[in-house]
Amino acid sequence: MPFVYILQCRDGSFYTGSTLDLERRLAQHQFGEGCDYTRRRRPVELVWSSEFSRIEEAYGWERRIHGWTRAKKLLLIEGRYDELPGWSKRQRDATGTD
């Protein structure tokens, strides 16, 4: 199944990605086989993920989260969905985070 995930890097920054195999992708990031961004900021820690039924949905959410501020990403990571601006029940249901 497709996933969207957020990693917290050693420097405190966040990296958002999507994948069909979350466990394998996390290992790639940890071993420096992921992207350049995380390679330079290891170790990384998975701080949030959500499973989707279709890769298109996961990719769409990845792109959406990329545009979010750090503060908004923290609300998502902390599960404070009611405080997320524009985060409707329909959107929570789509990500399985209700």
Secondary structure, DSSP 8 states (H G I E B T S, - for coil): --EEEEEEETTS-EEEEEES-HHHHHHHHHTT-S-HHHHTT-SEEEEEEEE-SSHHHHHHHHHHHHTS-HHHHHHHHTT-GGGSTT--HHHHHHHT--
